[in-house]
Amino acid sequence: MNPIELALFASRLEAVCDEMGAVLRNAAFSPNIRDRLDFSCAVFDAEGGLCAQAAHIPVHLGSMAYAMADLIAGRDWGDGDMLIVNDPFLGGTHLPDVTLIAPVFAGGHNSRRPSAFVVNRAHHADIGASSPGSMPISRTLAEEGVVIPPRLLVRGGVLDEAVLTEIVDQTRTPRDAKGDFFAQISANHAGRERLRGLLVSMGEPFPAALDALNDYGERLARDALSRIPGGRYRFEDWMDDDGQGNQALRIAVTVTVARGDVELDFTGTAAQSAGNVNCPLAVAAAAVFYCFRCLMPPQTPACAGTLRPIRLRAPAGSLVNARRPAAVAAGNVETSTRIVDAVLGALAQALPDRIPAASHGSMNNLAMGSTRAGATWDYYETIGGGMGAGRDGGGLDGVQTHMTNTLNTPIEVIESRYPVRVRRYGLRPGSGGAGQRRGGDGLVRELELLAPAQATLIGERRLRSPWGLAGGKSGQPGRQAVNGHALPGKVAVALTPGDRLSIETPGGGGWGAPDEDDSHANPASSPRRGAGRR
């Protein structure tokens, strides 16, 4: 393919993913999918190699790219099939993220082997956990909700009503759950038809076009990675705690760079924990892929070839490569974010002018709702914070960073669907770290309960601040309270009407030594840097 044909091919694949996302959003019932856009869509080849993805959620997309080959291998696929799965140890992330996989047969019903697959993953605010919002302070996977092993939800175009009923009946809001699953099915229908049309209309054979795309992606990736000075770079950072009394959980990484190849070794990372901050290896891989994709030029295609130069090793049974039946609800949202901090901290030693200071470092999760008969509801939110500053600019205020890419739930939606009143929502002035370039400020969100509810908060950077770089100061750590009484970072609380729950998210770290009149040094501790390049 010539360069123009290759660019058009890549764009058409991406457009399939974009259309899938539009269908999913427009058909979804829950605010979590429809308003917050907590979903992702992608296309894979016949072997499970990534072909394209929409600009959705990095932790979804990277983990799918890492695990899809195993999920589709050894199955007798038929035209019209759709497989459903959420098992974190079989290619998922955490239980609320449910994945639907559909094969695409370019030759129609007489084809014996799929030409490609379309996939979407969406976060369900209720997946049957004991606590509303399905993000409990858990100790085992079984406490986190319904575990869905890989199984067919649709066979030959016919929905298996028994499978769907079995899943949705274990949720508290089966109507919304069923509506969201139908939205996911519809998204795959749309993607399958668009991709089938593309494959049929192509002048070049699809596998040959993919080979060209993967080779192009690999060339761009290796060129970008070859600009990192060769050497070994080590960095350590810590999770605050696991919600079960264990604090200062180490994430250690050694990044080895040599002539366009990169290897990451997480030896020295803490063992998997009693709490739910563990993550499967696929989630760790997603964080790694994200960091290096940020160093590549914008035109780099999201395909398997782009990932070829990157390898990772992580001890089995560690925080970043947990074994079943470890609890993982917060690993997907919190530990993935700290892995990013650790990898960027290592890369800052090699590329001090390109890597920013630490961002707020938490998705600041709030899960809330009621289990009372006749008054059940589930609400889930991730709340933005301050972005880390870099050499070329200060950090943005009040944004989602790194491993998530969702919106907030609009106030009008919260107040019209749930017995909650939003009392305050705005920036947290002065929470960004001082520096030549200041870190972004965090957010303040205060909610008043109008009915009894159970709430779970899972946050990080409450004990250890987001670090600055090049002499920049740390951002302020986050904090949360009920009626003015401070709460720990990971906690479940019962709320009554009139209670006010406030969440103040961390600010981003500053970059460069600040002027004397612009310093607000943070007393909270910083991570220990490694010896740097050796």
C-alpha positions as CSV (number, residue, x, y, z in Angstrom):
1,M,0.0,0.0,0.0
2,N,1.2,3.5,-0.7
3,P,1.3,6.0,2.2
4,I,-2.0,7.6,1.2
5,E,-3.8,4.2,1.0
6,L,-2.3,3.2,4.3
7,A,-3.4,6.4,6.1
8,L,-6.9,5.9,4.7
9,F,-7.0,2.3,5.8
10,A,-6.0,3.2,9.3
11,S,-8.6,6.0,9.5
12,R,-11.4,3.8,8.2
13,L,-10.6,1.2,10.9
14,E,-10.6,4.0,13.6
15,A,-13.9,5.2,12.2
16,V,-15.4,1.8,12.9
17,C,-14.4,2.1,16.5
18,D,-15.8,5.7,16.7
19,E,-19.2,4.6,15.3
20,M,-19.4,1.7,17.8
21,G,-18.8,4.2,20.6
22,A,-21.5,6.5,19.3
23,V,-24.0,3.7,19.1
24,L,-23.1,2.5,22.6
25,R,-23.4,5.9,24.1
26,N,-26.7,6.7,22.5
27,A,-28.3,3.4,23.4
28,A,-27.1,3.1,27.0
29,F,-29.5,3.4,29.9
30,S,-27.1,4.3,32.7
31,P,-25.5,7.7,33.3
32,N,-22.2,5.9,33.9
33,I,-22.1,4.9,30.2
34,R,-24.3,7.5,28.6
35,D,-23.0,10.6,30.3
36,R,-19.6,9.7,31.8
37,L,-18.6,7.7,28.7
38,D,-17.0,4.9,30.7
39,F,-16.6,2.6,27.7
40,S,-14.1,1.7,25.0
41,C,-14.3,0.2,21.5
42,A,-11.6,-1.5,19.4
43,V,-10.9,-3.8,16.4
44,F,-8.7,-6.9,16.5
45,D,-7.4,-9.2,13.8
46,A,-8.0,-12.9,13.5
47,E,-5.3,-13.8,16.0
48,G,-6.3,-11.1,18.5
49,G,-3.8,-8.5,17.5
50,L,-4.9,-4.9,17.9
51,C,-5.8,-3.2,14.7
52,A,-7.4,0.1,15.8
53,Q,-9.1,1.7,18.8
54,A,-11.1,4.9,19.5
55,A,-9.8,7.5,21.9
56,H,-11.6,6.0,24.8
57,I,-10.2,4.7,28.2
58,P,-6.5,3.8,28.2
59,V,-6.8,1.1,30.9
60,H,-9.6,-0.6,29.0
61,L,-7.8,-0.5,25.6
62,G,-4.3,-1.5,26.7
63,S,-5.5,-4.4,28.8
64,M,-7.6,-5.7,25.8
65,A,-4.6,-5.4,23.5
66,Y,-2.6,-7.5,26.0
67,A,-5.1,-10.2,26.6
68,M,-7.3,-10.5,23.5
69,A,-5.3,-13.3,21.8
70,D,-5.9,-15.6,24.7
71,L,-9.6,-14.8,24.9
72,I,-10.3,-15.7,21.3
73,A,-8.0,-18.6,20.8
74,G,-9.3,-22.2,20.6
75,R,-12.9,-21.3,20.1
76,D,-15.3,-22.4,17.4
77,W,-16.6,-19.0,16.3
78,G,-19.8,-18.7,14.3
79,D,-21.2,-15.7,12.3
80,G,-23.4,-13.7,14.7
81,D,-21.7,-14.9,17.9
82,M,-20.9,-12.6,20.7
83,L,-18.8,-13.6,23.7
84,I,-19.2,-11.9,27.1
85,V,-16.5,-11.9,29.9
86,N,-15.5,-9.8,32.9
87,D,-13.1,-12.1,34.7
88,P,-10.0,-10.0,35.5
89,F,-7.8,-13.1,35.5
90,L,-8.9,-14.0,32.0
91,G,-8.3,-10.7,30.2
92,G,-10.6,-8.4,32.1
93,T,-9.7,-5.5,34.4
94,H,-12.2,-5.5,37.3
95,L,-15.7,-6.9,37.5
96,P,-17.7,-3.8,36.6
97,D,-15.9,-3.7,33.2
98,V,-17.8,-6.1,31.0
99,T,-16.4,-7.0,27.5
100,L,-18.4,-8.2,24.5
101,I,-16.4,-9.8,21.6
102,A,-17.9,-10.4,18.1
103,P,-16.2,-12.1,15.2
104,V,-16.4,-10.6,11.7
105,F,-16.7,-13.0,8.7
106,A,-15.8,-11.1,5.6
107,G,-16.9,-13.9,3.4
108,G,-20.3,-14.2,5.0
109,H,-21.9,-17.3,6.5
110,N,-19.9,-19.8,4.5
111,S,-16.6,-18.5,6.0
112,R,-15.0,-21.0,8.4
113,R,-12.7,-18.6,10.2
114,P,-13.2,-15.0,11.3
115,S,-11.3,-12.3,9.5
116,A,-11.4,-9.9,12.5
117,F,-13.1,-9.1,15.7
118,V,-15.0,-6.0,17.1
119,V,-14.9,-5.5,20.8
120,N,-16.4,-3.1,23.3
121,R,-15.9,-2.9,27.1
122,A,-18.2,-0.8,29.4
123,H,-18.3,-0.1,33.1
124,H,-21.5,-1.2,34.8
125,A,-22.2,0.8,37.9
126,D,-23.8,-2.3,39.4
127,I,-22.4,-5.7,38.8
128,G,-23.9,-7.4,41.8
129,A,-21.5,-6.6,44.6
130,S,-22.8,-6.4,48.2
131,S,-22.3,-2.6,48.3
132,P,-23.9,-0.1,45.9
133,G,-21.8,1.0,43.0
134,S,-20.0,-2.4,43.0
135,M,-16.7,-0.9,44.2
136,P,-16.5,-2.4,47.7
137,I,-13.7,-2.4,50.2
138,S,-13.1,-6.0,49.4
139,R,-10.7,-8.8,50.3
140,T,-11.5,-11.4,47.6
141,L,-12.8,-11.3,44.0
142,A,-16.0,-13.0,45.1
143,E,-17.0,-10.0,47.2
144,E,-16.8,-7.7,44.2
145,G,-19.8,-9.0,42.2
146,V,-20.7,-11.4,39.4
147,V,-17.7,-13.1,37.8
148,I,-18.6,-13.8,34.2
149,P,-16.3,-16.4,32.6
150,P,-16.0,-16.3,28.8
151,R,-19.3,-17.6,27.4
152,L,-21.5,-16.9,24.4
153,L,-24.2,-14.3,25.1
154,V,-25.3,-14.4,21.5
155,R,-25.1,-17.5,19.3
156,G,-25.6,-17.3,15.6
157,G,-27.4,-13.9,16.0
158,V,-29.8,-15.3,18.6
159,L,-29.6,-13.8,22.1
160,D,-29.2,-16.4,24.9
161,E,-31.9,-15.1,27.2
162,A,-31.0,-17.5,30.0
163,V,-27.4,-16.2,30.1
164,L,-28.5,-12.6,30.1
165,T,-31.2,-13.2,32.8
166,E,-28.7,-15.0,35.0
167,I,-26.4,-12.0,34.9
168,V,-28.8,-9.1,35.3
169,D,-30.9,-10.8,38.0
170,Q,-27.9,-10.6,40.2
171,T,-27.8,-6.8,40.0
172,R,-30.0,-4.4,41.9
173,T,-31.1,-2.6,38.8
174,P,-31.8,-5.3,36.2
175,R,-33.7,-2.9,33.9
176,D,-30.7,-0.6,33.5
177,A,-28.3,-3.5,33.3
178,K,-30.3,-5.2,30.6
179,G,-30.5,-1.9,28.7
180,D,-26.8,-1.4,28.9
181,F,-26.1,-4.9,27.7
182,F,-28.4,-4.4,24.7
183,A,-26.4,-1.2,24.0
184,Q,-23.2,-3.1,24.0
185,I,-24.7,-5.7,21.6
186,S,-25.9,-3.0,19.3
187,A,-22.5,-1.4,19.3
188,N,-20.9,-4.7,18.1
189,H,-23.6,-5.1,15.5
190,A,-22.8,-1.7,14.1
191,G,-19.0,-2.4,14.2
192,R,-19.4,-5.8,12.6
193,E,-21.4,-4.5,9.7
194,R,-19.1,-1.5,9.1
195,L,-15.9,-3.6,9.3
196,R,-17.4,-6.3,7.0
197,G,-18.2,-3.7,4.5
198,L,-14.7,-2.3,4.6
199,L,-13.1,-5.8,4.2
200,V,-15.4,-6.6,1.2
201,S,-14.7,-3.3,-0.5
202,M,-10.9,-3.4,-0.1
203,G,-8.8,-3.9,-3.2
204,E,-5.9,-5.2,-1.1
205,P,-6.3,-8.4,1.1
206,F,-7.0,-7.5,4.7
207,P,-4.0,-9.4,6.2
208,A,-1.6,-7.8,3.8
209,A,-3.0,-4.3,4.7
210,L,-2.6,-5.1,8.4
211,D,1.0,-6.3,7.9
212,A,1.7,-2.9,6.3
213,L,0.0,-1.1,9.1
214,N,1.8,-3.0,11.8
215,D,5.2,-2.5,10.2
216,Y,4.5,1.2,9.9
217,G,3.5,1.4,13.6
218,E,6.6,-0.5,14.6
219,R,8.9,1.8,12.6
220,L,7.3,4.9,14.3
221,A,7.5,3.3,17.7
222,R,11.1,2.2,17.4
223,D,12.1,5.6,16.1
224,A,10.5,7.3,19.1
225,L,11.9,4.9,21.6
226,S,15.4,5.1,20.1
227,R,15.4,8.8,21.1
228,I,15.4,7.7,24.8
229,P,19.1,7.6,25.9
230,G,20.2,4.0,26.4
231,G,20.5,2.8,30.0
232,R,18.7,1.5,33.0
233,Y,16.5,3.7,35.0
234,R,14.8,2.7,38.3
235,F,12.1,4.4,40.2
236,E,9.9,3.6,43.2
237,D,6.6,5.0,44.3
238,W,4.0,3.8,46.8
239,M,0.3,3.2,47.1
240,D,-1.1,4.9,50.3
241,D,-2.8,1.7,51.6
242,D,-5.0,-1.2,50.6
243,G,-8.1,-0.4,52.7
244,Q,-7.3,-3.3,55.1
245,G,-4.7,-1.6,57.3
246,N,-1.6,-2.2,55.1
247,Q,0.2,1.0,54.1
248,A,3.1,2.1,51.9
249,L,2.8,-0.6,49.2
250,R,5.8,-0.3,47.0
251,I,5.7,-0.2,43.2
252,A,9.2,-0.5,41.8
253,V,10.2,-0.5,38.1
254,T,13.5,-0.8,36.2
255,V,13.3,0.5,32.7
256,T,16.0,-0.8,30.4
257,V,16.4,1.1,27.0
258,A,18.5,-0.2,24.2
259,R,18.4,0.8,20.5
260,G,14.6,1.2,20.2
261,D,13.7,-1.7,22.5
262,V,12.3,-1.2,26.0
263,E,12.0,-3.7,28.8
264,L,10.3,-3.0,32.1
265,D,10.9,-5.1,35.2
266,F,8.7,-4.7,38.3
267,T,10.9,-6.9,40.5
268,G,10.9,-5.3,44.0
269,T,7.2,-4.4,43.9
270,A,5.1,-5.4,47.0
271,A,3.4,-8.8,47.1
272,Q,-0.3,-8.9,46.4
273,S,-2.2,-7.4,49.2
274,A,-5.1,-8.3,51.4
275,G,-7.1,-5.4,50.0
276,N,-8.4,-4.7,46.5
277,V,-5.5,-2.6,45.1
278,N,-4.1,-5.7,43.3
279,C,-4.2,-5.8,39.5
280,P,-3.9,-8.4,36.9
281,L,-0.9,-8.3,34.6
282,A,-3.1,-7.0,31.7
283,V,-3.8,-3.9,33.7
284,A,-0.1,-3.3,34.4
285,A,0.6,-3.8,30.7
286,A,-2.1,-1.1,29.9
287,A,-0.3,1.4,32.1
288,V,3.1,0.6,30.5
289,F,1.7,0.9,26.9
290,Y,0.1,4.2,27.7
291,C,3.3,5.8,29.0
292,F,5.3,4.9,25.9
293,R,2.5,5.7,23.5
294,C,2.6,9.3,24.9
295,L,6.2,9.5,23.6
296,M,5.3,8.6,20.1
297,P,4.1,11.0,17.3
298,P,0.4,11.6,17.0
299,Q,0.1,9.8,13.7
300,T,1.3,6.5,15.3
301,P,-1.5,3.9,14.7
302,A,-3.0,2.0,17.6
303,C,-2.0,-1.4,16.4
304,A,-0.1,-4.5,17.5
305,G,3.0,-3.4,15.7
306,T,3.3,-0.3,17.8
307,L,3.6,-2.5,20.9
308,R,6.2,-4.9,19.6
309,P,9.3,-3.0,21.0
310,I,7.9,-3.0,24.6
311,R,8.2,-6.0,27.0
312,L,7.4,-6.3,30.6
313,R,8.2,-8.7,33.5
314,A,6.4,-8.7,36.8
315,P,6.7,-11.3,39.6
316,A,3.6,-13.5,39.8
317,G,1.8,-12.9,43.0
318,S,2.9,-9.3,43.2
319,L,0.7,-6.2,43.4
320,V,1.0,-5.7,39.6
321,N,0.5,-9.4,38.6
322,A,-1.9,-10.7,41.2
323,R,-3.1,-14.3,41.5
324,R,-6.7,-15.4,41.8
325,P,-8.7,-14.9,44.0
326,A,-7.2,-11.6,44.9
327,A,-9.5,-8.6,45.1
328,V,-8.8,-6.2,42.2
329,A,-11.6,-3.5,42.2
330,A,-9.2,-0.7,43.0
331,G,-6.2,-2.1,41.1
332,N,-7.8,-1.2,37.8
333,V,-8.4,2.4,38.8
334,E,-5.8,3.3,41.4
335,T,-2.8,0.9,41.1
336,S,-2.8,1.4,37.3
337,T,-2.4,5.1,37.9
338,R,0.5,4.6,40.3
339,I,2.2,2.3,37.8
340,V,2.1,5.3,35.4
341,D,3.7,7.5,38.0
342,A,6.5,4.9,38.6
343,V,7.2,4.5,34.8
344,L,7.2,8.2,34.2
345,G,9.4,8.8,37.2
346,A,11.9,6.4,35.7
347,L,11.7,8.0,32.3
348,A,12.1,11.5,33.8
349,Q,15.7,10.5,34.5
350,A,16.3,9.8,30.8
351,L,14.1,12.6,29.4
352,P,14.0,15.4,32.0
353,D,12.7,17.9,29.5
354,R,9.8,15.8,28.2
355,I,8.3,14.1,31.3
356,P,5.9,16.0,33.5
357,A,5.6,16.0,37.3
358,A,3.1,13.6,38.9
359,S,-0.5,14.3,38.3
360,H,-3.1,13.9,41.0
361,G,-2.6,10.1,40.9
362,S,-6.1,8.9,41.7
363,M,-9.4,8.4,40.0
364,N,-11.0,9.5,43.3
365,N,-13.7,6.9,43.1
366,L,-17.1,7.4,44.7
367,A,-19.7,4.6,44.6
368,M,-23.0,5.2,46.3
369,G,-26.5,4.0,46.5
370,S,-29.3,2.2,48.4
371,T,-30.2,-1.4,48.8
372,R,-33.6,-0.7,50.4
373,A,-36.5,-2.6,48.7
374,G,-38.3,-0.2,46.4
375,A,-35.6,2.4,46.6
376,T,-32.6,0.8,45.0
377,W,-30.1,2.9,43.1
378,D,-26.4,2.8,42.2
379,Y,-24.2,5.7,41.4
380,Y,-20.5,5.6,40.4
381,E,-18.2,8.5,39.7
382,T,-14.5,9.2,39.2
383,I,-13.5,12.7,40.0
384,G,-10.7,14.7,38.3
385,G,-7.8,16.5,39.9
386,G,-4.7,18.5,39.1
387,M,-2.4,17.6,36.2
388,G,1.4,17.6,36.7
389,A,3.3,20.5,35.2
390,G,6.1,20.1,32.6
391,R,8.9,22.2,31.2
392,D,6.6,23.7,28.5
393,G,3.6,24.5,30.6
394,G,1.7,24.3,33.9
395,G,-0.7,21.5,34.7
396,L,-4.3,21.7,33.8
397,D,-6.9,22.2,36.6
398,G,-9.6,19.7,37.5
399,V,-9.1,17.1,34.8
400,Q,-9.0,13.4,34.5
401,T,-5.5,12.2,33.7
402,H,-3.6,9.2,32.4
403,M,-5.5,5.9,32.7
404,T,-9.0,7.3,32.5
405,N,-10.6,9.5,30.0
406,T,-14.2,9.9,31.3
407,L,-16.4,12.9,31.8
408,N,-18.0,13.8,35.0
409,T,-21.7,13.1,35.6
410,P,-23.5,16.4,35.0
411,I,-25.1,17.9,38.1
412,E,-28.5,17.9,36.3
413,V,-28.3,14.2,35.8
414,I,-27.2,13.5,39.4
415,E,-30.0,15.5,40.9
416,S,-32.7,14.2,38.6
417,R,-31.9,10.5,38.9
418,Y,-30.6,10.2,42.5
419,P,-31.7,11.5,45.9
420,V,-28.6,13.7,46.0
421,R,-28.1,17.5,45.9
422,V,-24.8,18.9,44.6
423,R,-23.9,21.6,47.1
424,R,-20.5,22.5,45.7
425,Y,-18.4,21.7,42.6
426,G,-15.4,23.7,41.7
427,L,-11.6,24.0,41.8
428,R,-9.5,23.6,44.9
429,P,-7.3,26.8,44.8
430,G,-3.7,26.4,45.8
431,S,-3.6,22.6,45.7
432,G,-1.3,22.5,42.7
433,G,2.5,22.3,43.5
434,A,4.5,25.5,43.1
435,G,7.2,25.8,40.5
436,Q,8.4,27.6,37.4
437,R,5.4,25.8,36.0
438,R,2.7,25.2,38.6
439,G,0.8,22.0,39.0
440,G,-2.9,22.0,38.2
441,D,-5.4,22.4,41.0
442,G,-7.6,19.6,42.2
443,L,-11.4,19.7,42.5
444,V,-13.9,20.0,45.4
445,R,-17.2,18.1,45.2
446,E,-19.7,18.3,48.0
447,L,-22.9,16.2,48.0
448,E,-25.9,16.4,50.3
449,L,-27.9,13.2,50.8
450,L,-31.7,13.4,50.6
451,A,-32.2,9.8,51.5
452,P,-30.3,7.0,53.3
453,A,-27.4,5.6,51.3
454,Q,-24.3,3.6,51.5
455,A,-21.1,5.1,50.1
456,T,-17.7,3.7,49.3
457,L,-14.7,6.0,48.7
458,I,-11.5,4.7,47.1
459,G,-8.9,7.3,46.7
460,E,-5.1,7.6,46.6
461,R,-2.6,10.4,47.2
462,R,-4.2,11.0,50.6
463,L,-1.0,10.2,52.5
464,R,1.7,10.8,49.9
465,S,1.6,13.8,47.7
466,P,2.0,13.9,43.9
467,W,5.7,14.7,43.4
468,G,7.2,17.6,41.6
469,L,10.2,17.5,39.2
470,A,13.3,19.6,38.6
471,G,12.8,21.4,41.9
472,G,9.1,21.8,41.6
473,K,7.0,21.3,44.7
474,S,4.6,18.5,45.5
475,G,0.8,19.0,45.0
476,Q,-1.4,18.9,48.0
477,P,-2.8,15.5,48.9
478,G,-6.5,14.8,48.7
479,R,-8.9,14.6,51.6
480,Q,-12.5,13.7,52.2
481,A,-15.0,14.1,55.0
482,V,-18.6,13.6,56.1
483,N,-20.1,16.6,57.9
484,G,-16.6,17.9,58.4
485,H,-15.2,14.7,60.0
486,A,-12.2,13.4,58.1
487,L,-12.4,10.0,56.4
488,P,-9.5,7.7,55.3
489,G,-8.8,7.3,51.7
490,K,-10.6,4.0,51.4
491,V,-13.7,3.6,53.4
492,A,-17.3,2.5,53.4
493,V,-19.8,4.8,55.3
494,A,-23.5,4.8,56.0
495,L,-25.2,8.2,55.2
496,T,-28.5,9.6,56.4
497,P,-30.6,12.4,54.9
498,G,-28.9,15.8,55.5
499,D,-25.3,14.3,55.6
500,R,-22.8,16.2,53.5
501,L,-20.0,14.2,51.8
502,S,-17.1,16.3,50.6
503,I,-14.2,15.2,48.4
504,E,-11.1,17.3,47.7
505,T,-8.9,15.8,45.1
506,P,-5.1,16.2,45.0
507,G,-3.3,18.8,42.9
508,G,-0.6,18.1,40.4
509,G,3.1,18.4,41.1
510,G,5.0,21.5,40.0
511,W,8.0,21.7,37.6
512,G,11.2,23.7,38.1
513,A,12.3,25.5,41.3
514,P,9.7,28.1,42.3
515,D,10.4,31.8,43.0
516,E,10.6,32.4,46.8
517,D,7.3,34.2,46.8
518,D,5.6,31.3,44.9
519,S,6.5,28.4,47.2
520,H,4.0,26.4,49.3
521,A,6.1,23.4,50.1
522,N,4.1,20.4,51.1
523,P,5.2,18.5,54.2
524,A,4.0,15.1,52.9
525,S,6.7,12.8,51.8
526,S,7.9,12.3,48.2
527,P,8.9,9.0,46.6
528,R,12.5,7.9,46.7
529,R,14.2,8.1,43.3
530,G,16.6,5.4,42.2
531,A,20.2,6.0,41.3
532,G,19.2,6.9,37.8
533,R,21.1,5.9,34.7
534,R,23.8,3.3,35.3
